Amino acid sequence: MLCTAGHPNIRPFIIHGGQLSLLEAITRSVPLVGISVFFDQKQNMKRAVLAGYGLKIDFNNVTTESLTWAIQEAIESPK
């Protein structure tokens, strides 16, 4: 069985920033777009952004424009 990030059509993987989702994406080399809500998610996504394999959208700034930008950036400029 394939995990979510392992599906060949996933580009990018939009996640909440949980540890297991991050590990899934890292092992599959899938770029991330994270929308963190609470607990460890914010710190996990901060590390993903700093390491260059993720983009973060602030939960309070989820708009059509912000999602479109993040998805296009992850697809067109994968790290």
GUMI-481178 format. One record per residue (C-alpha): residue number from 1; z, y, x. Coordinates in nm, 4 decimals, decimal comma, always signed. Example, Ala and Ser with C-alpha at 12.3 -4.5 7.8 and 13.67 -1.06 7.14 Angstrom:
2
<atom><i>1</i><c3>+0,7800</c3><c2>-0,4500</c2><c1>+1,2300</c1></atom>
<atom><i>2</i><c3>+0,7140</c3><c2>-0,1060</c2><c1>+1,3670</c1></atom>
This chain:
79
<atom><i>1</i><c3>+0,0000</c3><c2>+0,0000</c2><c1>+0,0000</c1></atom>
<atom><i>2</i><c3>-0,0881</c3><c2>+0,3455</c2><c1>+0,1313</c1></atom>
<atom><i>3</i><c3>+0,1668</c3><c2>+0,6214</c2><c1>+0,1292</c1></atom>
<atom><i>4</i><c3>+0,0710</c3><c2>+0,9499</c2><c1>-0,0344</c1></atom>
<atom><i>5</i><c3>-0,0266</c3><c2>+1,1279</c2><c1>+0,2877</c1></atom>
<atom><i>6</i><c3>-0,2156</c3><c2>+0,8198</c2><c1>+0,4019</c1></atom>
<atom><i>7</i><c3>-0,4884</c3><c2>+0,8500</c2><c1>+0,1412</c1></atom>
<atom><i>8</i><c3>-0,8124</c3><c2>+0,9462</c2><c1>+0,3196</c1></atom>
<atom><i>9</i><c3>-0,8830</c3><c2>+1,2335</c2><c1>+0,0776</c1></atom>
<atom><i>10</i><c3>-0,5549</c3><c2>+1,4177</c2><c1>+0,1412</c1></atom>
<atom><i>11</i><c3>-0,6203</c3><c2>+1,7529</c2><c1>+0,3158</c1></atom>
<atom><i>12</i><c3>-0,3689</c3><c2>+1,9211</c2><c1>+0,3095</c1></atom>
<atom><i>13</i><c3>-0,0491</c3><c2>+1,7544</c2><c1>+0,1903</c1></atom>
<atom><i>14</i><c3>+0,1436</c3><c2>+1,9915</c2><c1>-0,0385</c1></atom>
<atom><i>15</i><c3>+0,5127</c3><c2>+1,9081</c2><c1>-0,0187</c1></atom>
<atom><i>16</i><c3>+0,8598</c3><c2>+2,0457</c2><c1>-0,0860</c1></atom>
<atom><i>17</i><c3>+0,9618</c3><c2>+1,9970</c2><c1>+0,2754</c1></atom>
<atom><i>18</i><c3>+1,1741</c3><c2>+1,6845</c2><c1>+0,2519</c1></atom>
<atom><i>19</i><c3>+1,2192</c3><c2>+1,4798</c2><c1>+0,5684</c1></atom>
<atom><i>20</i><c3>+1,0343</c3><c2>+1,1694</c2><c1>+0,4474</c1></atom>
<atom><i>21</i><c3>+0,7307</c3><c2>+1,3694</c2><c1>+0,3345</c1></atom>
<atom><i>22</i><c3>+0,7224</c3><c2>+1,5429</c2><c1>+0,6720</c1></atom>
<atom><i>23</i><c3>+0,7363</c3><c2>+1,2130</c2><c1>+0,8581</c1></atom>
<atom><i>24</i><c3>+0,4626</c3><c2>+1,0732</c2><c1>+0,6370</c1></atom>
<atom><i>25</i><c3>+0,2329</c3><c2>+1,3652</c2><c1>+0,7140</c1></atom>
<atom><i>26</i><c3>+0,3119</c3><c2>+1,3702</c2><c1>+1,0866</c1></atom>
<atom><i>27</i><c3>+0,2352</c3><c2>+1,0010</c2><c1>+1,1316</c1></atom>
<atom><i>28</i><c3>-0,0949</c3><c2>+1,0466</c2><c1>+0,9463</c1></atom>
<atom><i>29</i><c3>-0,1887</c3><c2>+1,3759</c2><c1>+1,1195</c1></atom>
<atom><i>30</i><c3>-0,2211</c3><c2>+1,5556</c2><c1>+0,7869</c1></atom>
<atom><i>31</i><c3>-0,1662</c3><c2>+1,9345</c2><c1>+0,7763</c1></atom>
<atom><i>32</i><c3>+0,1131</c3><c2>+2,0527</c2><c1>+0,5488</c1></atom>
<atom><i>33</i><c3>+0,1627</c3><c2>+2,3251</c2><c1>+0,2935</c1></atom>
<atom><i>34</i><c3>+0,5313</c3><c2>+2,3439</c2><c1>+0,2093</c1></atom>
<atom><i>35</i><c3>+0,7062</c3><c2>+2,5058</c2><c1>-0,0836</c1></atom>
<atom><i>36</i><c3>+1,0746</c3><c2>+2,4599</c2><c1>-0,0068</c1></atom>
<atom><i>37</i><c3>+1,3392</c3><c2>+2,4821</c2><c1>-0,2754</c1></atom>
<atom><i>38</i><c3>+1,6784</c3><c2>+2,3894</c2><c1>-0,1295</c1></atom>
<atom><i>39</i><c3>+1,8924</c3><c2>+2,1904</c2><c1>+0,1159</c1></atom>
<atom><i>40</i><c3>+1,7165</c3><c2>+2,0771</c2><c1>+0,4328</c1></atom>
<atom><i>41</i><c3>+1,3675</c3><c2>+2,1568</c2><c1>+0,3042</c1></atom>
<atom><i>42</i><c3>+1,3644</c3><c2>+2,5178</c2><c1>+0,4251</c1></atom>
<atom><i>43</i><c3>+1,4736</c3><c2>+2,4236</c2><c1>+0,7762</c1></atom>
<atom><i>44</i><c3>+1,2294</c3><c2>+2,1315</c2><c1>+0,7893</c1></atom>
<atom><i>45</i><c3>+0,9387</c3><c2>+2,3568</c2><c1>+0,6947</c1></atom>
<atom><i>46</i><c3>+1,0512</c3><c2>+2,6232</c2><c1>+0,9396</c1></atom>
<atom><i>47</i><c3>+1,0247</c3><c2>+2,3621</c2><c1>+1,2164</c1></atom>
<atom><i>48</i><c3>+0,6831</c3><c2>+2,2510</c2><c1>+1,0872</c1></atom>
<atom><i>49</i><c3>+0,5538</c3><c2>+2,6089</c2><c1>+1,1010</c1></atom>
<atom><i>50</i><c3>+0,6954</c3><c2>+2,6668</c2><c1>+1,4484</c1></atom>
<atom><i>51</i><c3>+0,5470</c3><c2>+2,3398</c2><c1>+1,5743</c1></atom>
<atom><i>52</i><c3>+0,2088</c3><c2>+2,4327</c2><c1>+1,4280</c1></atom>
<atom><i>53</i><c3>+0,1483</c3><c2>+2,1514</c2><c1>+1,1798</c1></atom>
<atom><i>54</i><c3>+0,2551</c3><c2>+2,3271</c2><c1>+0,8618</c1></atom>
<atom><i>55</i><c3>+0,2283</c3><c2>+2,6392</c2><c1>+0,6545</c1></atom>
<atom><i>56</i><c3>+0,5066</c3><c2>+2,7618</c2><c1>+0,4299</c1></atom>
<atom><i>57</i><c3>+0,4895</c3><c2>+2,9466</c2><c1>+0,1014</c1></atom>
<atom><i>58</i><c3>+0,8089</c3><c2>+3,1086</c2><c1>-0,0191</c1></atom>
<atom><i>59</i><c3>+0,9188</c3><c2>+2,9570</c2><c1>-0,3501</c1></atom>
<atom><i>60</i><c3>+0,9478</c3><c2>+3,3067</c2><c1>-0,4991</c1></atom>
<atom><i>61</i><c3>+0,5917</c3><c2>+3,3889</c2><c1>-0,3921</c1></atom>
<atom><i>62</i><c3>+0,3973</c3><c2>+3,0964</c2><c1>-0,5347</c1></atom>
<atom><i>63</i><c3>+0,0832</c3><c2>+3,2545</c2><c1>-0,6758</c1></atom>
<atom><i>64</i><c3>-0,2780</c3><c2>+3,1557</c2><c1>-0,7110</c1></atom>
<atom><i>65</i><c3>-0,3567</c3><c2>+3,3756</c2><c1>-0,4130</c1></atom>
<atom><i>66</i><c3>-0,0829</c3><c2>+3,2373</c2><c1>-0,1862</c1></atom>
<atom><i>67</i><c3>-0,1722</c3><c2>+2,8762</c2><c1>-0,2678</c1></atom>
<atom><i>68</i><c3>-0,5431</c3><c2>+2,9392</c2><c1>-0,2214</c1></atom>
<atom><i>69</i><c3>-0,4807</c3><c2>+3,1053</c2><c1>+0,1148</c1></atom>
<atom><i>70</i><c3>-0,2529</c3><c2>+2,8265</c2><c1>+0,2392</c1></atom>
<atom><i>71</i><c3>-0,4837</c3><c2>+2,5457</c2><c1>+0,1289</c1></atom>
<atom><i>72</i><c3>-0,7910</c3><c2>+2,7110</c2><c1>+0,2804</c1></atom>
<atom><i>73</i><c3>-0,6041</c3><c2>+2,7879</c2><c1>+0,6034</c1></atom>
<atom><i>74</i><c3>-0,4821</c3><c2>+2,4271</c2><c1>+0,6350</c1></atom>
<atom><i>75</i><c3>-0,8291</c3><c2>+2,2860</c2><c1>+0,5703</c1></atom>
<atom><i>76</i><c3>-1,0314</c3><c2>+2,5295</c2><c1>+0,7805</c1></atom>
<atom><i>77</i><c3>-0,7905</c3><c2>+2,5727</c2><c1>+1,0721</c1></atom>
<atom><i>78</i><c3>-0,6025</c3><c2>+2,2442</c2><c1>+1,1163</c1></atom>
<atom><i>79</i><c3>-0,3694</c3><c2>+2,2403</c2><c1>+1,4134</c1></atom>
